[in-house]
Amino acid sequence: MKKGLLSLVALLIPASILLAQTSLTHDQRMQWWRDARLGMFIHWGDYAQLAGNYKGQQVGRGGEWIMNRGKIPVLEYQQYAKQFNPVKYDADAWVKTAKDAGMKYIVITAKHHDGFAMFKSGASKWNIVDATPYGKDVLKPLAAACKKYGIKLGFYYSQAQDWNNPGGAAARKVASEGWPNPDSAKIDAYTLANTGHWDPLQTSATMSDYIDKVAVPQVKELLTNYGEVAVLWWDTPTNMTDEYAKKLQDALSLQPNIITNDRLKRPNFPGDYKTPEQKIPGQSELDGRDWETCMTMNGTWGYKSYDNKWKSTETLIRNLADIASKNGNYLLNVGPDASGQFPEGSLTALKGIGQWMKVNGASIYATQGSPLPALDWGRCTQKKKGNTTILYLHVFNWPANGQLHVPGVKGKVNSAKLLANGQKLTTTTAADEVVITVPATAPDGIDSVIEVAVSF
């Protein structure tokens, strides 16, 4: 068929039919995400310029919430953007760091609650291109780098809260404890009277205006200008209504295969997966839905110069194994500084995770949760191949007596080996327990993985 005729046929076919041909089922859309298990969250915006400090004071839970916690007036806060010039930003280096750490997807704050867009937007001048000396869209090079390295790209978008664009919602958060603000009484009265707002400029439009003129247009920009978008990560549905949520959800048709979380508007817009924050659910809390734990590496999401309470590489790797053993994903956060660089503590942790994943990635990627009862020495993940199940035993506490007791194993054990070096291990079976004889020294002090093939 000639090109011209093909074009004519395409024009005659209804868009709904074309969309149906390219859309995937829910499970098909979710498959890459379920296989990935590990992703990078990036909280970055003009708030990095303040680094958790305002008027010489550390603002408790500052970071990306500093405008709200410090009750910074709109026009004053916007002045900080004039200093935001991340000249050391290197999208290629960021994505390569994520890939080297074993991460399969990235979710970046395209716009956080302060309303500052990290992309060129026609819906608001409050964006990195128009409001900063940097003057460049940081999402375009990030999208290009993700495509180069085979990393899925997702956008975090604060759909309800927006403390700069008029009409956006504001969660009612009191000023930080001990905050030396002489106008605190006036601000608190205004906050209470206006459901969270502290500056009259924030309420100079309605939330309906904000949804129609800022939020929906910006979501459409994000889903149009950056190629394939794998995830739309909503956050804090403050004052959201079903009507507002429907408008935002309708915009997702621009990316038919996109997946979303559960924070657009509860309970009527559940999204594709749940998002426990800063915690790993216990087995009894799981209900069969897909889920993803988002967590910081230190104590903050957005950059704070004084937060150096970094989680150990051991904690992060064991968290990952725990999450994968329960059929979850781990979205681990980095908060770049105002120059555009990852903090050293993040780089150290990511390098450690990457070294472990290069050896043990098979025990995480494309695995399913544990079929075994609770294990006092570690965790278990599995893969099913026909009549064979591959168990990956994540041993945190290596047995001093050389005998690893594995309860609940049903079927015939065909083989057992160390994943790190392929060393074969001997096994004995008694009732529903398998005992594996292991070397005196653990291959890995954090998490040694034993691969056991069981047939049924």
Backbone hydrogen bonds in HBPLUS format (Angstrom, degrees):
<---DONOR---> <-ACCEPTOR-->    atom                        ^
c    i                          cat <-CA-CA->   ^        H-A-AA   ^      H-
h    n   atom  resd res      DA  || num        DHA   H-A  angle D-A-AA Bond
n    s   type  num  typ     dist DA aas  dist angle  dist       angle   num
A0006-LEU N   A0002-LYS O   2.94 MM   4  6.25 154.4  2.00 154.8 163.0     1
A0007-SER N   A0003-LYS O   3.00 MM   4  6.28 154.9  2.07 148.6 154.9     2
A0008-LEU N   A0004-GLY O   3.07 MM   4  6.35 150.2  2.16 141.6 149.7     3
A0009-VAL N   A0005-LEU O   2.93 MM   4  6.21 158.8  1.97 150.8 156.0     4
A0010-ALA N   A0006-LEU O   2.95 MM   4  6.18 158.1  2.00 148.4 154.5     5
A0011-LEU N   A0007-SER O   3.05 MM   4  6.32 145.9  2.17 141.4 150.1     6
A0012-LEU N   A0008-LEU O   3.11 MM   4  6.41 140.7  2.27 142.4 152.9     7
A0012-LEU N   A0009-VAL O   3.05 MM   3  5.11 124.9  2.37  95.7 110.2     8
A0013-ILE N   A0009-VAL O   3.05 MM   4  6.32 133.9  2.27 148.0 160.1     9
A0017-ILE N   A0014-PRO O   3.07 MM   3  5.50 131.7  2.31 107.5 118.9    10
A0018-LEU N   A0014-PRO O   3.29 MM   4  6.72 160.4  2.34 151.3 156.4    11
A0019-LEU N   A0015-ALA O   2.86 MM   4  6.06 156.7  1.91 152.2 159.0    12
A0020-ALA N   A0016-SER O   3.00 MM   4  6.15 152.4  2.08 137.3 144.5    13
A0021-GLN N   A0017-ILE O   3.07 MM   4  6.33 145.0  2.20 144.2 153.1    14
A0022-THR N   A0018-LEU O   3.28 MM   4  6.56 137.0  2.47 139.9 150.2    15
A0022-THR N   A0019-LEU O   3.13 MM   3  5.30 132.2  2.37  98.7 111.2    16
A0023-SER N   A0019-LEU O   2.87 MM   4  5.95 136.7  2.06 151.1 163.6    17
A0029-ARG N   A0025-THR O   2.87 MM   4  6.13 160.5  1.91 156.0 161.2    18
A0030-MET N   A0026-HIS O   2.96 MM   4  6.17 148.8  2.06 147.7 156.7    19
A0031-GLN N   A0027-ASP O   3.07 MM   4  5.97 122.9  2.41 138.9 151.1    20
A0031-GLN N   A0028-GLN O   3.35 MM   3  5.26 146.6  2.47  96.3 105.4    21
A0033-TRP N   A0030-MET O   3.08 MM   3  5.33 116.3  2.50 104.8 120.3    22
A0034-ARG N   A0030-MET O   2.91 MM   4  6.13 159.4  1.95 161.6 168.5    23
A0035-ASP N   A0031-GLN O   2.94 MM   4  6.14 150.0  2.04 149.2 157.5    24
A0036-ALA N   A0032-TRP O   2.96 MM   4  6.06 135.2  2.16 137.0 148.9    25
A0366-ALA N   A0035-ASP O   2.86 MM 331  3.76 160.3  1.89 115.7 121.0    26
A0038-LEU N   A0036-ALA O   2.71 MM   2  5.54 138.9  1.88  92.4  91.2    27
A0330-TYR N   A0037-ARG O   2.75 MM 293  6.06 157.4  1.80 150.5 155.9    28
A0104-LYS N   A0038-LEU O   2.92 MM  66  6.15 168.8  1.93 164.0 160.6    29
A0039-GLY N   A0330-TYR O   2.89 MM 291  6.20 165.0  1.91 157.6 156.8    30
A0332-LEU N   A0039-GLY O   2.97 MM 293  6.28 157.4  2.02 153.7 146.3    31
A0040-MET N   A0105-TYR O   2.83 MM  65  6.30 160.2  1.87 154.1 158.9    32
A0107-VAL N   A0040-MET O   2.83 MM  67  6.28 157.0  1.89 162.0 167.7    33
A0041-PHE N   A0332-LEU O   2.90 MM 291  5.46 165.9  1.92 120.4 125.0    34
A0334-VAL N   A0041-PHE O   2.79 MM 293  6.17 141.5  1.94 148.2 158.2    35
A0042-ILE N   A0107-VAL O   2.83 MM  65  6.18 148.6  1.93 158.1 158.7    36
A0109-THR N   A0042-ILE O   2.98 MM  67  6.31 150.0  2.08 170.6 177.6    37
A0043-HIS N   A0334-VAL O   3.10 MM 291  6.45 153.9  2.17 152.6 160.8    38
A0048-ALA N   A0045-GLY O   3.06 MM   3  5.88 166.0  2.08 120.8 125.1    39
A0049-GLN N   A0046-ASP O   2.96 MM   3  5.61 157.4  2.01 115.6 122.2    40
A0050-LEU N   A0047-TYR O   3.07 MM   3  5.52 137.6  2.26 108.3 117.9    41
A0051-ALA N   A0047-TYR O   3.33 MM   4  6.70 142.0  2.49 141.0 151.6    42
A0053-ASN N   A0050-LEU O   2.93 MM   3  5.37 158.9  1.98 117.4 124.3    43
A0305-SER N   A0051-ALA O   3.06 MM 254  5.30 152.9  2.13 127.5 129.1    44
A0059-VAL N   A0052-GLY O   2.98 MM   7  5.76 170.3  1.99 156.3 159.4    45
A0054-TYR N   A0057-GLN O   2.86 MM   3  5.31 157.8  1.91 150.8 156.1    46
A0057-GLN N   A0054-TYR O   3.07 MM   3  5.31 157.7  2.12 108.3 115.4    47
A0062-GLY N   A0059-VAL O   2.78 MM   3  4.85 121.3  2.13 148.2 137.1    48
A0065-TRP N   A0062-GLY O   2.72 MM   3  5.14 139.0  1.88 155.9 152.0    49
A0066-ILE N   A0063-GLY O   3.30 MM   3  5.47 161.7  2.34 113.4 113.9    50
A0068-ASN N   A0065-TRP O   3.08 MM   3  5.50 117.1  2.50 109.4 123.3    51
A0069-ARG N   A0065-TRP O   2.87 MM   4  6.01 176.3  1.87 167.9 168.8    52
A0070-GLY N   A0066-ILE O   2.85 MM   4  5.60 154.1  1.92 140.3 147.0    53
A0072-ILE N   A0067-MET O   2.97 MM   5  5.05 154.1  2.04 140.8 148.6    54
A0071-LYS N   A0068-ASN O   3.16 MM   3  4.89 148.6  2.27  94.6 104.1    55
A0176-SER N   A0069-ARG O   3.10 MM 107  5.53 145.3  2.22 140.6 143.3    56
A0077-TYR N   A0073-PRO O   2.87 MM   4  6.08 163.4  1.90 160.0 165.3    57
A0078-GLN N   A0074-VAL O   2.97 MM   4  6.21 155.3  2.03 154.1 161.1    58
A0079-GLN N   A0076-GLU O   3.10 MM   3  5.37 142.7  2.24 102.6 113.2    59
A0080-TYR N   A0077-TYR O   3.06 MM   3  5.65 144.5  2.19 112.6 121.3    60
A0081-ALA N   A0078-GLN O   3.28 MM   3  5.51 138.8  2.46 100.1 110.2    61
A0082-LYS N   A0079-GLN O   3.07 MM   3  5.47 142.9  2.21 105.4 115.5    62
A0083-GLN N   A0080-TYR O   2.98 MM   3  5.44 160.9  2.02 111.9 118.1    63
A0084-PHE N   A0081-ALA O   3.10 MM   3  4.98 151.5  2.18  99.2 108.0    64
A0087-VAL N   A0085-ASN O   2.76 MM   2  5.71 133.3  1.97 115.1  99.9    65
A0089-TYR N   A0086-PRO O   3.12 MM   3  5.63 164.1  2.15 119.2 121.4    66
A0088-LYS N   A0339-SER O   2.89 MM 251  5.37 137.4  2.08 152.2 163.7    67
A0093-ALA N   A0090-ASP O   3.07 MM   3  5.37 116.1  2.49 103.8 118.3    68
A0094-TRP N   A0090-ASP O   3.02 MM   4  6.35 156.6  2.08 154.6 162.0    69
A0095-VAL N   A0091-ALA O   3.01 MM   4  6.24 171.5  2.01 157.9 158.5    70
A0096-LYS N   A0092-ASP O   2.97 MM   4  6.10 159.5  2.01 147.7 154.2    71
A0097-THR N   A0093-ALA O   2.94 MM   4  6.03 151.3  2.03 142.5 150.2    72
A0098-ALA N   A0094-TRP O   3.04 MM   4  6.42 154.0  2.11 148.2 155.2    73
A0099-LYS N   A0095-VAL O   2.87 MM   4  6.14 162.2  1.90 152.7 157.7    74
A0100-ASP N   A0096-LYS O   2.81 MM   4  5.96 163.5  1.84 150.9 155.5    75
A0101-ALA N   A0097-THR O   3.07 MM   4  6.21 132.6  2.31 136.1 148.0    76
A0101-ALA N   A0098-ALA O   3.14 MM   3  5.10 131.1  2.39  93.6 107.0    77
A0103-MET N   A0098-ALA O   2.99 MM   5  5.32 156.6  2.04 158.9 151.4    78
A0102-GLY N   A0099-LYS O   2.92 MM   3  5.16 158.2  1.96 108.8 115.5    79
A0152-LYS N   A0104-LYS O   3.12 MM  48  6.43 164.2  2.15 148.8 144.0    80
A0106-ILE N   A0152-LYS O   2.89 MM  46  6.29 152.7  1.97 156.4 163.0    81
A0154-GLY N   A0106-ILE O   2.65 MM  48  5.87 141.6  1.80 160.4 168.0    82
A0108-ILE N   A0154-GLY O   3.12 MM  46  6.53 153.9  2.19 147.0 143.0    83
A0110-ALA N   A0108-ILE O   2.90 MM   2  5.87 105.9  2.46 117.6 101.7    84
A0156-TYR N   A0108-ILE O   2.81 MM  48  5.60 177.6  1.81 139.9 140.6    85
A0110-ALA N   A0156-TYR O   2.93 MM  46  5.62 141.4  2.08 140.0 148.8    86
A0118-MET N   A0110-ALA O   2.85 MM   8  5.25 166.7  1.87 155.7 158.5    87
A0158-SER N   A0111-LYS O   2.99 MM  47  5.97 152.7  2.06 151.9 160.3    88
A0115-GLY N   A0112-HIS O   2.94 MM   3  5.75 162.2  1.97 125.1 129.7    89
A0163-TRP N   A0113-HIS O   2.93 MM  50  6.36 146.3  2.04 151.3 162.2    90
A0117-ALA N   A0126-TRP O   3.14 MM   9  6.50 169.8  2.15 145.2 144.8    91
A0128-ILE N   A0117-ALA O   2.86 MM  11  6.24 148.1  1.96 163.1 172.7    92
A0127-ASN N   A0125-LYS O   2.78 MM   2  5.47 133.0  1.99 108.0  92.9    93
A0131-ALA N   A0127-ASN O   2.85 MM   4  5.61 152.3  1.92 166.5 172.9    94
A0143-ALA N   A0139-LEU O   2.84 MM   4  6.03 156.1  1.90 152.0 157.5    95
A0144-ALA N   A0140-LYS O   3.06 MM   4  6.34 156.4  2.11 150.3 156.8    96
A0145-ALA N   A0141-PRO O   2.94 MM   4  6.10 155.6  2.00 143.0 149.2    97
A0146-CYS N   A0142-LEU O   2.92 MM   4  6.12 156.7  1.97 149.6 155.9    98
A0147-LYS N   A0143-ALA O   3.09 MM   4  6.28 156.9  2.14 144.5 150.2    99
A0148-LYS N   A0144-ALA O   3.00 MM   4  6.23 153.1  2.08 143.2 151.0   100
A0149-TYR N   A0145-ALA O   3.01 MM   4  6.24 155.6  2.07 151.8 156.5   101
A0150-GLY N   A0146-CYS O   2.93 MM   4  5.80 113.2  2.39 140.1 154.8   102
A0151-ILE N   A0146-CYS O   2.89 MM   5  4.72 158.1  1.94 142.1 144.3   103
A0230-ALA N   A0153-LEU O   2.73 MM  77  5.57 153.9  1.80 166.4 168.2   104
A0155-PHE N   A0231-VAL O   2.91 MM  76  6.18 154.9  1.97 155.9 152.0   105
A0233-TRP N   A0155-PHE O   2.79 MM  78  5.96 169.2  1.80 144.0 147.9   106
A0157-TYR N   A0233-TRP O   2.97 MM  76  6.12 155.9  2.03 139.3 142.7   107
A0169-ALA N   A0160-ALA O   2.88 MM   9  5.59 156.8  1.93 146.9 142.8   108
A0162-ASP N   A0169-ALA O   2.97 MM   7  5.70 152.2  2.05 147.7 148.6   109
A0168-GLY N   A0165-ASN O   3.26 MM   3  6.12 164.6  2.29 146.6 149.0   110
A0167-GLY N   A0202-GLN O   2.94 MM  35  6.02 177.8  1.94 149.0 149.2   111
A0173-LYS N   A0171-ALA O   2.99 MM   2  5.90 111.1  2.48 115.4  98.8   112
A0179-TRP N   A0176-SER O   2.90 MM   3  5.33 147.4  2.01 144.0 141.0   113
A0181-ASN N   A0179-TRP O   2.88 MM   2  5.79 134.0  2.10 110.1  96.0   114
A0184-SER N   A0181-ASN O   3.07 MM   3  5.32 149.2  2.17 125.0 122.5   115
A0187-ILE N   A0183-ASP O   2.93 MM   4  6.18 163.1  1.96 159.1 164.7   116
A0188-ASP N   A0184-SER O   2.83 MM   4  5.93 163.9  1.85 150.2 154.7   117
A0189-ALA N   A0185-ALA O   3.06 MM   4  6.22 156.8  2.12 143.2 149.2   118
A0190-TYR N   A0186-LYS O   3.02 MM   4  6.27 157.6  2.07 147.0 153.2   119
A0191-THR N   A0187-ILE O   2.76 MM   4  5.95 159.1  1.80 153.8 160.3   120
A0192-LEU N   A0188-ASP O   2.94 MM   4  6.11 165.3  1.96 150.1 153.1   121
A0193-ALA N   A0189-ALA O   3.07 MM   4  6.20 148.3  2.17 139.9 148.7   122
A0194-ASN N   A0190-TYR O   3.00 MM   4  6.09 125.2  2.31 141.5 155.0   123
A0194-ASN N   A0191-THR O   3.18 MM   3  5.24 141.9  2.34  98.3 109.0   124
A0196-GLY N   A0191-THR O   3.09 MM   5  4.79 174.9  2.09 140.4 140.5   125
A0197-HIS N   A0194-ASN O   3.21 MM   3  5.47 179.2  2.21 120.2 120.3   126
A0202-GLN N   A0199-ASP O   2.86 MM   3  5.64 152.9  1.94 125.0 132.3   127
A0203-THR N   A0200-PRO O   3.08 MM   3  5.46 146.8  2.20 108.2 117.3   128
A0210-TYR N   A0206-THR O   3.07 MM   4  6.45 157.0  2.13 145.1 151.2   129
A0211-ILE N   A0207-MET O   2.87 MM   4  6.15 164.7  1.89 156.1 158.7   130
A0212-ASP N   A0208-SER O   3.04 MM   4  6.19 169.5  2.06 150.6 153.5   131
A0213-LYS N   A0209-ASP O   2.78 MM   4  5.76 156.8  1.83 154.0 160.6   132
A0214-VAL N   A0210-TYR O   2.85 MM   4  5.27 149.6  1.94 140.1 145.7   133
A0215-ALA N   A0210-TYR O   3.05 MM   5  6.37 155.9  2.10 146.6 153.5   134
A0216-VAL N   A0211-ILE O   2.95 MM   5  5.85 173.4  1.95 157.4 159.5   135
A0218-GLN N   A0214-VAL O   2.90 MM   4  5.91 157.1  1.96 152.2 159.2   136
A0219-VAL N   A0215-ALA O   2.95 MM   4  6.16 160.6  1.98 156.2 161.5   137
A0220-LYS N   A0216-VAL O   3.02 MM   4  6.24 159.5  2.06 153.0 158.6   138
A0221-GLU N   A0217-PRO O   2.94 MM   4  6.24 147.0  2.05 142.1 151.5   139
A0222-LEU N   A0218-GLN O   2.93 MM   4  6.24 158.8  1.98 152.0 156.9   140
A0223-LEU N   A0219-VAL O   2.99 MM   4  6.21 147.6  2.09 146.4 155.3   141
A0224-THR N   A0221-GLU O   3.21 MM   3  5.14 157.6  2.26 100.6 107.3   142
A0225-ASN N   A0221-GLU O   3.00 MM   4  5.85 164.1  2.03 158.9 159.5   143
A0259-ILE N   A0230-ALA O   3.06 MM  29  6.35 156.6  2.12 139.2 145.0   144
A0232-LEU N   A0259-ILE O   3.00 MM  27  6.44 152.3  2.07 156.3 164.2   145
A0238-THR N   A0236-THR O   2.75 MM   2  5.54 141.5  1.90  99.3  92.3   146
A0240-MET N   A0237-PRO O   3.14 MM   3  5.23 166.8  2.16 122.4 121.2   147
A0245-ALA N   A0241-THR O   2.95 MM   4  6.18 167.3  1.97 153.5 157.5   148
A0246-LYS N   A0242-ASP O   2.86 MM   4  5.97 152.3  1.93 146.6 153.4   149
A0247-LYS N   A0243-GLU O   3.29 MM   4  6.57 153.7  2.37 144.6 150.1   150
A0248-LEU N   A0244-TYR O   3.21 MM   4  6.59 156.5  2.26 150.5 156.5   151
A0249-GLN N   A0245-ALA O   2.80 MM   4  6.02 160.6  1.84 153.8 160.1   152
A0250-ASP N   A0246-LYS O   2.90 MM   4  5.97 152.8  1.97 145.5 152.4   153
A0251-ALA N   A0248-LEU O   3.16 MM   3  5.30 130.0  2.43  97.0 109.6   154
A0252-LEU N   A0249-GLN O   3.01 MM   3  5.40 149.3  2.11 108.3 117.4   155
A0253-SER N   A0250-ASP O   3.21 MM   3  5.93 169.6  2.22 118.2 121.4   156
A0254-LEU N   A0251-ALA O   3.20 MM   3  6.15 172.3  2.20 123.8 125.9   157
A0255-GLN N   A0252-LEU O   2.88 MM   3  5.61 163.5  1.91 122.6 127.6   158
A0258-ILE N   A0255-GLN O   3.03 MM   3  5.53 167.6  2.05 128.6 128.7   159
A0272-ASP N   A0260-THR O   2.76 MM  12  5.48 164.0  1.79 140.2 145.9   160
A0269-PHE N   A0265-LYS O   2.99 MM   4  5.38 135.6  2.19 163.5 175.2   161
A0274-LYS N   A0290-ASP O   2.90 MM  16  6.31 161.5  1.93 143.5 142.7   162
A0292-GLU N   A0274-LYS O   2.91 MM  18  6.22 143.5  2.04 143.6 153.5   163
A0294-CYS N   A0276-PRO O   3.18 MM  18  6.68 153.9  2.25 156.8 164.0   164
A0278-GLN N   A0294-CYS O   2.78 MM  16  5.97 177.3  1.78 174.1 173.4   165
A0285-GLU N   A0282-GLY O   2.93 MM   3  5.38 151.8  2.01 114.1 122.9   166
A0286-LEU N   A0283-GLN O   3.31 MM   3  5.63 160.7  2.35 108.8 114.3   167
A0329-ASN N   A0291-TRP O   3.06 MM  38  6.47 143.6  2.20 134.5 145.6   168
A0293-THR N   A0329-ASN O   2.93 MM  36  6.22 153.2  2.00 164.9 156.1   169
A0331-LEU N   A0293-THR O   2.85 MM  38  6.03 173.6  1.86 156.3 158.5   170
A0295-MET N   A0331-LEU O   3.04 MM  36  6.43 154.0  2.11 160.4 162.6   171
A0333-ASN N   A0295-MET O   2.87 MM  38  5.99 166.5  1.89 164.6 165.6   172
A0311-LYS N   A0297-MET O   2.71 MM  14  5.54 164.6  1.73 171.7 175.1   173
A0307-ASP N   A0304-LYS O   3.31 MM   3  5.63 172.7  2.32 114.2 116.4   174
A0316-LEU N   A0312-SER O   3.14 MM   4  6.48 161.9  2.17 153.0 157.2   175
A0317-ILE N   A0313-THR O   2.96 MM   4  6.12 166.2  1.98 156.2 159.4   176
A0318-ARG N   A0314-GLU O   2.98 MM   4  6.08 165.4  2.00 151.8 156.5   177
A0319-ASN N   A0315-THR O   2.85 MM   4  5.95 146.2  1.96 142.6 152.7   178
A0320-LEU N   A0316-LEU O   3.02 MM   4  6.25 154.8  2.09 142.6 148.8   179
A0321-ALA N   A0317-ILE O   3.03 MM   4  6.39 159.3  2.07 150.7 155.4   180
A0322-ASP N   A0318-ARG O   2.93 MM   4  6.06 158.3  1.98 145.4 151.7   181
A0323-ILE N   A0319-ASN O   2.85 MM   4  6.06 164.2  1.87 156.4 160.1   182
A0324-ALA N   A0320-LEU O   2.91 MM   4  6.10 168.8  1.92 154.0 157.2   183
A0325-SER N   A0321-ALA O   2.96 MM   4  6.03 146.6  2.07 141.1 150.2   184
A0326-LYS N   A0323-ILE O   2.99 MM   3  5.29 155.0  2.05 107.6 115.7   185
A0328-GLY N   A0323-ILE O   2.96 MM   5  5.06 157.8  2.01 140.0 139.6   186
A0327-ASN N   A0324-ALA O   3.12 MM   3  5.05 162.2  2.15 111.3 110.1   187
A0370-SER N   A0325-SER O   2.85 MM  45  5.09 158.8  1.89 132.6 131.6   188
A0337-ASP N   A0341-GLN O   2.89 MM   4  5.56 159.1  1.94 155.5 156.1   189
A0340-GLY N   A0337-ASP O   3.01 MM   3  5.44 152.9  2.08 111.1 119.6   190
A0346-SER N   A0343-PRO O   3.03 MM   3  5.41 126.7  2.33 107.0 119.9   191
A0347-LEU N   A0343-PRO O   3.17 MM   4  6.56 159.5  2.21 153.0 158.8   192
A0348-THR N   A0344-GLU O   2.95 MM   4  6.20 158.1  2.00 155.4 160.8   193
A0349-ALA N   A0345-GLY O   3.21 MM   4  6.36 163.9  2.23 141.9 145.9   194
A0350-LEU N   A0346-SER O   2.87 MM   4  6.05 167.2  1.89 156.8 160.8   195
A0351-LYS N   A0347-LEU O   2.98 MM   4  6.06 153.5  2.05 144.2 150.8   196
A0352-GLY N   A0348-THR O   3.15 MM   4  6.41 157.1  2.21 145.3 151.1   197
A0353-ILE N   A0349-ALA O   2.94 MM   4  6.24 159.6  1.98 155.0 160.6   198
A0354-GLY N   A0350-LEU O   2.92 MM   4  6.05 160.0  1.96 145.8 151.5   199
A0355-GLN N   A0351-LYS O   2.99 MM   4  6.25 154.3  2.06 148.8 154.8   200
A0356-TRP N   A0352-GLY O   3.21 MM   4  6.45 158.3  2.26 145.8 151.0   201
A0357-MET N   A0353-ILE O   2.85 MM   4  6.09 158.8  1.90 153.0 159.7   202
A0358-LYS N   A0354-GLY O   2.98 MM   4  6.12 149.8  2.08 148.5 154.7   203
A0359-VAL N   A0356-TRP O   3.21 MM   3  5.53 134.9  2.42 103.4 114.3   204
A0360-ASN N   A0356-TRP O   2.89 MM   4  6.01 158.4  1.94 150.9 158.2   205
A0361-GLY N   A0357-MET O   2.69 MM   4  4.44 128.4  1.95 139.7 134.6   206
A0363-SER N   A0360-ASN O   2.91 MM   3  5.68 155.3  1.97 124.7 131.7   207
A0364-ILE N   A0361-GLY O   2.92 MM   3  5.27 164.4  1.94 116.9 121.0   208
A0365-TYR N   A0361-GLY O   2.94 MM   4  6.02 159.9  1.98 172.1 178.8   209
A0368-GLN N   A0382-GLN O   2.74 MM  14  5.23 157.1  1.79 151.3 159.1   210
A0382-GLN N   A0368-GLN O   3.05 MM  14  5.23 149.3  2.15 139.8 143.4   211
A0396-PHE N   A0377-TRP O   2.82 MM  19  5.77 142.3  1.97 146.8 159.3   212
A0397-ASN N   A0377-TRP O   3.06 MM  20  4.95 165.1  2.08 141.7 144.1   213
A0379-ARG N   A0394-HIS O   2.96 MM  15  4.99 150.6  2.05 136.2 144.7   214
A0394-HIS N   A0379-ARG O   2.75 MM  15  4.99 157.8  1.80 146.8 151.4   215
A0381-THR N   A0392-TYR O   3.04 MM  11  5.14 154.7  2.11 138.9 146.6   216
A0392-TYR N   A0381-THR O   2.81 MM  11  5.14 171.9  1.81 151.4 149.8   217
A0383-LYS N   A0390-ILE O   2.94 MM   7  5.11 145.1  2.06 138.1 148.9   218
A0390-ILE N   A0383-LYS O   2.72 MM   7  5.11 169.0  1.74 163.0 165.3   219
A0385-LYS N   A0388-THR O   2.73 MM   3  5.14 175.4  1.73 169.3 169.8   220
A0388-THR N   A0385-LYS O   2.97 MM   3  5.14 160.0  2.01 124.2 127.3   221
A0456-PHE N   A0387-ASN O   3.08 MM  69  5.73 144.2  2.22 154.1 165.0   222
A0389-THR N   A0454-VAL O   2.73 MM  65  5.20 167.6  1.74 161.1 164.4   223
A0454-VAL N   A0389-THR O   2.85 MM  65  5.20 164.9  1.87 152.1 157.3   224
A0391-LEU N   A0452-VAL O   2.73 MM  61  5.01 167.5  1.74 160.4 158.4   225
A0452-VAL N   A0391-LEU O   2.82 MM  61  5.01 166.4  1.84 151.5 156.0   226
A0393-LEU N   A0450-ILE O   2.82 MM  57  5.00 170.1  1.83 154.2 153.0   227
A0450-ILE N   A0393-LEU O   2.96 MM  57  5.00 153.4  2.03 134.5 142.7   228
A0395-VAL N   A0448-SER O   2.78 MM  53  5.14 170.1  1.79 157.2 155.0   229
A0448-SER N   A0395-VAL O   3.16 MM  53  5.14 162.1  2.20 140.2 135.6   230
A0402-GLY N   A0399-PRO O   3.24 MM   3  5.43 165.1  2.26 107.4 110.9   231
A0438-VAL N   A0402-GLY O   2.95 MM  36  5.07 160.2  1.99 131.9 138.4   232
A0404-LEU N   A0436-ILE O   2.85 MM  32  5.06 174.4  1.86 151.3 152.4   233
A0436-ILE N   A0404-LEU O   2.89 MM  32  5.06 164.2  1.91 144.3 147.5   234
A0406-VAL N   A0434-VAL O   2.75 MM  28  5.09 164.4  1.77 161.2 165.5   235
A0434-VAL N   A0406-VAL O   2.90 MM  28  5.09 166.0  1.92 143.8 146.9   236
A0408-GLY N   A0432-ASP O   2.70 MM  24  5.05 111.4  2.17 142.1 162.1   237
A0409-VAL N   A0432-ASP O   3.15 MM  23  5.50 130.2  2.41 140.3 137.7   238
A0412-LYS N   A0455-SER O   2.91 MM  43  5.22 152.0  1.99 155.5 157.6   239
A0455-SER N   A0412-LYS O   2.85 MM  43  5.22 158.6  1.89 149.0 151.8   240
A0414-ASN N   A0453-ALA O   2.76 MM  39  5.43 158.7  1.81 153.5 160.2   241
A0453-ALA N   A0415-SER O   2.97 MM  38  5.31 155.6  2.03 139.3 147.2   242
A0425-LEU N   A0416-ALA O   2.82 MM   9  5.31 162.6  1.85 143.6 140.5   243
A0417-LYS N   A0451-GLU O   2.93 MM  34  5.36 148.6  2.03 143.6 153.8   244
A0451-GLU N   A0417-LYS O   2.76 MM  34  5.36 157.1  1.81 167.7 169.5   245
A0418-LEU N   A0423-GLN O   2.89 MM   5  5.28 152.2  1.97 143.0 150.4   246
A0422-GLY N   A0418-LEU O   2.79 MM   4  5.09 138.0  1.97 147.6 155.1   247
A0419-LEU N   A0449-VAL O   2.97 MM  30  5.62 172.0  1.98 148.7 150.7   248
A0437-THR N   A0426-THR O   3.01 MM  11  5.63 167.8  2.02 159.3 163.4   249
A0428-THR N   A0435-VAL O   2.96 MM   7  5.28 146.6  2.08 143.1 153.7   250
A0435-VAL N   A0428-THR O   2.85 MM   7  5.28 167.8  1.86 156.7 161.0   251
A0430-ALA N   A0433-GLU O   2.92 MM   3  5.38 171.5  1.93 163.2 165.8   252
A0433-GLU N   A0430-ALA O   2.90 MM   3  5.38 157.2  1.95 132.4 139.5   253
